[in-house]
Amino acid sequence: MNQTEERKREHVQISLKENVSAHHNFWDDVHLVHNALPEINENEIDLSIQLFGKKLNAPLIISGMTGGYSEGKKINEHLAAAAAEFQVGMGVGSQRAALENQKLAETYSVIKEYDIPLKIANIGASQIVLWDKKQILENAEKIVEMIDADALAVCLNFLQEAIQPEGEAHAKGCIATIDMLSREFGRPIIIKESGAGICGKVAHQLRKTKICGIDVGGAGGTSFSAVEYYRAKIKGDTRNMRAGQTFWDWGIPTPTCILEVGKATNWELPIIATGGIRHGLDVAKALVLGANAAGMAHALLKPALKDKKSTELELDVITRELRIAMFLVGADSVEKLSTAEVKYGLTE
């Protein structure tokens, strides 16, 4: 097993065994106002949405978590089965490992065996800025074909790259690379953060490109700085433990990201709210604030490690919670959630 595979395994194992969450989940600051007279029937609520030209039966994306090491295949297969059963979107973890070692492609491509309405490929921005234009377009095509993806997410994970000892903190030329890819690649490009969030200023820059959506990936959920803290602790690496601890809570709260990105883009780009989403109520809060869909990762990781049934049961509970929240605010469709009353501390 090479260094990349070992790192991916460590990330999953640490996320399961240790508390790697931010010290505060900012969804607890968002409060939906109860509607005592909702004037709708719960069994008539429609959870479906259109996103990137695809119909989803619920406004959910199973966020890219893993792949690139042997156990990742099983996790992705269980997630894919649940995504197909509930007809929601799904992404995979960074596919760079499979570009470097074709034997690992099956840990991602297993999801092609399932009828998932929206599949999202994944590559790190810090990697593509090191490639020339031809390499970028060729590799983008390879990873999209690997999972028969409908869209490609370019992942901005510079916090993790900066903290991990083997990280590649290369960001110079990133916006130009994104712009080129968004104009010349034949699939929708999504810009995705990984736990530190996207602010209004960055969203304004991205709006000038031809990207098709933004996954804000805000702070409040899994802290990849915390994950790196525990990786360093296992190795007795006090230097990197210090950095992981210092930046544990770095980032922009996910609810704030939604509001800033929406304002900066005039709400013209679809927003996926990822970061700290724990259950269906958090999904509802994200949609009320203006997100088009919500992305979930950590809440699904443990059941996905177990089996397909456990993963499907978790998604069933999440969609039920979302339906209940919509009923209690009087919204019988996702679009009508925008009319629900919400109180958020940072907007006061």
LINKAKA-V717865 format. One record per pair of residues at least 24 apart in sequence whose C-alpha atoms are under 10 Angstrom apart, sorted by the first residue. I is the first residue (numbers start at 1). J is the second residue. Records with the same first field share a line. If there is no record, write none. Layout:
BEGIN
I->J, J
END
This chain:
BEGIN
1->69, 70
2->69, 97, 101
3->166
4->68, 69, 96, 97, 100, 166
5->67, 68, 69, 70, 72, 97, 104
6->68, 69
7->68, 69, 164, 166, 228, 231
8->65, 66, 67, 68, 69, 70, 71, 72, 93, 94, 97
9->66, 67, 68, 69, 70, 71, 72
10->227, 228, 230, 231, 234
11->65, 66, 224, 227, 228, 230, 231
12->65, 66, 71, 72, 227, 298, 301, 302, 305
13->227
14->226, 227, 228, 229, 230, 231, 234
15->222, 223, 224, 226, 227, 230, 298, 301, 302
16->298, 301, 302, 305
17->302
18->226, 227, 230
19->222, 223, 226, 227, 230
20->221, 222, 223, 224, 225, 226, 227, 228, 229, 230, 248, 298
21->219, 220, 221, 222, 223, 224, 225, 226, 227, 248, 249, 276, 298
22->195, 219, 220, 221, 222, 223, 224, 225, 226, 248, 249, 250, 251, 275, 276
23->219, 220, 221, 222, 223, 248, 249
24->219, 220, 221, 249, 253, 276
25->219, 220, 221, 222, 253, 254, 275, 276, 277, 278
26->218, 219, 220, 221, 252, 253, 254, 255, 256, 275, 276, 277, 282, 344, 345, 346
27->220, 221, 253, 254, 255, 275, 276, 277, 278, 281, 282, 283, 285, 286, 344
28->220, 276, 282, 285, 344, 345
29->255, 343, 344, 345, 346
30->255, 282, 285, 286, 288, 289, 342, 343, 344, 345, 346, 347
31->281, 282, 285, 341, 342, 343, 344, 345
32->281, 282, 284, 285, 288, 289, 325, 326, 328, 329, 340, 341, 342, 343, 344
33->328, 329, 340, 341, 342, 343
34->325, 326, 327, 328, 329, 330, 340, 341, 342
35->326, 327, 328, 329, 330, 331, 340, 341
36->328, 329, 330
37->327, 328, 329, 330
38->326, 327, 328, 329, 330, 331, 332
39->327, 328, 329, 330, 331, 332
40->326, 327, 328, 329, 330, 331, 332
41->327, 330, 331, 332
42->323, 324, 325, 326, 327, 328, 330, 331, 332
43->323, 324, 327, 332
44->323, 327, 332, 333
45->323, 324, 326, 327, 330, 331, 332, 333, 334
46->323, 326, 331, 332, 333, 334, 335
47->319, 322, 323, 326, 332, 333, 334, 335
48->87, 88, 333, 334, 335
49->88, 292, 293, 333, 334, 335
50->292, 293
51->89, 117, 118, 212, 213, 270, 271, 272, 292, 293
52->118, 150, 151, 188, 189, 190, 212, 213, 270
53->117, 118, 150, 188
54->88, 89, 117, 118, 119, 150
55->87, 88, 89, 117, 118
56->83, 86, 87, 88, 89, 116, 117, 118, 293
57->85, 86, 87, 88, 89, 117, 319
58->86, 87, 88, 89, 293, 294, 319, 322, 323, 334
59->87, 88, 89, 272, 283, 284, 287, 291, 292, 293, 294, 295, 319, 322, 334
60->86, 87, 88, 89, 90, 272, 273, 274, 280, 283, 292, 293, 294, 295, 296, 315, 318, 319
61->87, 88, 89, 90, 91, 118, 119, 120, 272, 273, 274, 293, 294, 295, 296, 297
62->88, 89, 90, 91, 92, 119, 120, 274, 294, 295, 296, 297, 298, 299, 300, 301, 315
63->89, 90, 91, 92, 93, 120, 192, 194, 215, 217, 272, 274, 275, 294, 295, 296, 297, 298, 300
64->90, 91, 92, 93, 94, 119, 120, 121, 122, 153, 155, 194, 295, 296, 297
65->90, 91, 92, 93, 94, 296, 297, 298, 300, 301
66->91, 92, 93, 94, 95, 107, 108, 297, 301
67->92, 93, 94, 95, 96, 97, 98, 104, 105, 106, 107, 108, 109, 110
68->92, 93, 94, 95, 96, 97, 98, 99, 100, 101, 102, 103, 104, 105, 106, 107, 108
69->97, 98, 103, 104, 105, 106, 107, 108
70->103, 104, 106, 107
71->107, 305
72->104, 106, 107, 108, 305
73->104, 105, 106, 107, 108, 109, 110, 111
74->107, 108, 110, 304, 305, 306, 307, 308
75->107, 108, 110, 300, 301, 302, 303, 304, 305, 306, 307, 308, 311
76->107, 108, 109, 110, 111, 301, 304, 305, 308
77->107, 108, 109, 110, 111, 112, 113, 114, 304, 305, 307, 308
78->110, 111, 300, 301, 303, 304, 305, 306, 307, 308, 309, 310, 311, 312
79->111, 114, 300, 301, 303, 304, 305, 307, 308, 310, 311, 312, 315
80->110, 111, 112, 113, 114, 115, 116, 119, 304, 308, 311, 312
81->111, 113, 114, 115, 116, 304, 307, 308, 309, 311, 312
82->114, 116, 304, 308, 309, 310, 311, 312, 313, 314, 315, 316
83->111, 114, 115, 116, 117, 118, 119, 311, 312, 315
84->111, 113, 114, 115, 116, 117, 118, 312
85->114, 115, 116, 312, 315, 316
86->116, 117, 312, 315, 316, 319
87->115, 116, 117, 118
88->115, 116, 117, 118, 119, 315
89->116, 117, 118, 119, 120, 150, 293, 294, 295
90->116, 117, 118, 119, 120, 121, 149, 295, 296
91->118, 119, 120, 121, 122, 147, 149, 151, 152, 153, 295, 297
92->119, 120, 121, 122, 123, 147, 149, 153
93->120, 121, 122, 123, 124, 153, 155
94->121, 122, 123, 124, 143, 153, 154, 155
95->121, 122, 123, 124, 139, 140, 142, 143, 144, 146, 147
96->122, 123, 124, 127, 128, 139, 143
97->123
98->142, 143, 146
99->139, 140, 142, 143, 146
105->143, 146, 147
106->146, 147
107->147
108->143, 146, 147
109->143, 144, 145, 146, 147, 148, 149
110->146, 147
111->146, 147, 148, 149
112->145, 146, 147, 148, 149
113->147, 148
116->149
117->149, 150
118->148, 149, 150, 151
119->144, 147, 148, 149, 150, 151, 152
120->144, 147, 148, 149, 150, 151, 152, 153, 188, 189, 190
121->145, 146, 147, 148, 149, 150, 151, 152, 153, 154, 189, 190
122->149, 151, 152, 153, 154, 155, 189, 190, 191, 192
123->152, 153, 154, 155, 156, 192
124->153, 154, 155, 156, 157, 158, 161, 168, 192, 193
125->153, 154, 155, 156, 157, 158, 168, 169, 170, 171, 173, 174, 175, 177, 178, 191, 192
126->154, 155, 156, 157, 158, 161, 167, 168, 169, 170, 171, 172, 173, 174
127->154, 155, 168, 169, 170, 171, 174
128->154, 170, 171, 173, 174, 177, 178
129->170, 171, 172, 173, 174, 175, 176, 177, 178
130->168, 170, 171, 172, 173, 174, 177
131->177
132->177
133->177, 180, 181
136->177, 180, 181, 185
137->180, 181, 184, 185, 186
138->185
140->181, 185, 186, 187
141->185, 186, 187
144->187
149->187, 188
150->187, 188, 189
151->186, 187, 188, 189, 190, 212, 213
152->181, 182, 185, 186, 187, 188, 189, 190, 191, 192, 211, 212
153->188, 189, 190, 191, 192, 193, 211, 213, 214, 215
154->178, 181, 189, 190, 191, 192, 193, 214, 215
155->190, 191, 192, 193, 194, 215, 217
156->191, 192, 193, 194, 195, 196, 197, 198, 216, 217
157->192, 193, 194, 195, 196, 197, 217, 224
158->193, 194, 195, 196
159->193, 194, 195, 196, 223, 224, 225, 244, 247, 248, 250, 251
160->194, 195, 196, 223, 224, 225, 226, 227, 228, 244, 247
161->224, 225, 228
162->225, 243, 244
163->224, 225, 226, 227, 228, 229, 240, 241, 242, 243, 244, 245, 246, 247
164->224, 225, 227, 228, 229, 231, 232, 240, 241, 243, 244
165->228, 231, 232, 237, 239, 240
175->202, 205, 206, 208, 209
176->209
178->206, 209, 210, 211
179->205, 206, 207, 208, 209, 210, 211
180->209, 210, 211
181->209, 210, 211
182->209, 210, 211, 212
183->209, 210, 211
184->210
187->211, 212
188->212, 213
189->213, 214
190->214, 215, 269, 270, 271, 272
191->215, 216, 217, 271, 272
192->216, 217, 218, 271, 272, 273, 274
193->217, 218, 219, 274, 275
194->218, 219, 221, 222, 223, 224, 251, 274, 275
195->219, 220, 221, 222, 223, 224, 225, 249, 250, 251, 252, 253, 254, 274, 275, 276
196->220, 221, 222, 223, 224, 225, 249, 250, 251, 252, 253, 254, 257, 275
197->250, 251, 252, 253, 254, 255, 256, 257, 258, 261, 273, 274, 275
198->251, 252, 253, 254, 256, 257, 258, 260, 261
199->251, 252, 253, 254, 256, 257, 258, 259, 260, 261, 262, 264
200->256, 257, 258, 259, 260, 261, 262, 263, 264, 265
201->260, 261, 264, 265
202->260, 261, 264
203->257, 260, 261, 262, 263, 264, 265, 269
204->260, 261, 262, 263, 264, 265, 266
205->264, 265
206->261, 264, 265, 269
207->261, 264, 265, 266, 268, 269
208->265
211->269, 270
212->268, 269, 270, 271
213->268, 269, 270, 271, 272, 292
214->258, 261, 262, 269, 270, 271, 272, 273, 291
215->257, 258, 261, 270, 271, 272, 273, 274, 275, 291, 293, 294, 295
216->252, 253, 254, 255, 256, 257, 258, 260, 261, 271, 272, 273, 274, 275, 291, 294, 295
217->251, 252, 253, 254, 257, 258, 272, 273, 274, 275, 276, 294, 295
218->250, 251, 252, 253, 254, 255, 256, 257, 258, 273, 274, 275, 276
219->248, 249, 250, 251, 252, 253, 254, 255, 256, 257, 274, 275, 276
220->249, 250, 251, 252, 253, 254, 255, 274, 275, 276, 277
221->249, 253, 254, 274, 275, 276, 277, 278, 296, 297, 298, 299
222->248, 249, 275, 276, 277, 297, 298
223->247, 248, 249, 250, 251, 275, 276
224->248, 249, 250
225->249, 250
253->346
254->286
255->285, 286, 289, 290, 291, 344, 346, 347
256->289, 344, 346, 347
257->291
258->286, 287, 289, 290, 291, 292
259->286, 289, 290, 291, 347
261->290, 291
262->289, 290, 291
263->290
267->291, 292
278->318
279->314, 315, 317, 318, 319, 320, 321, 322
280->315, 316, 317, 318, 319, 320, 321, 322, 323, 324, 325, 326
281->318, 319, 320, 321, 322, 323, 324, 325, 326
282->318, 321, 322, 325
283->318, 319, 321, 322, 325
284->321, 322, 323, 324, 325, 326, 329, 334, 337, 340
285->322, 325, 326, 337, 338, 340, 342, 343, 344
286->337
287->334, 335, 336, 337, 338, 340
288->326, 334, 335, 336, 337, 338, 339, 340, 341, 342
289->337, 338, 339, 340, 341, 342, 343, 344
290->335, 337, 338
291->338
292->334, 335
293->334
END
